Amino acid sequence: MTKIFSNQIKRSKDKTKASSTNLEDKANEKSKPMIIIGLIVSLSSIFLLLFTIKNKFG
């Protein structure tokens, strides 16, 4: 007995794999700048905190 829809099932699986890898690539592209911006904000807030402590108590 031949499977009539077997090739369509394989195609739909391939499409979902391709779209998931495409989403992962887009997420990686967006996450790198967000990590850099977050690092800059964190370092600047630590610097401002230390500067404030030095001026107030030092």
Beta strands, then each sheet from edge to edge (+ up, - down):
end
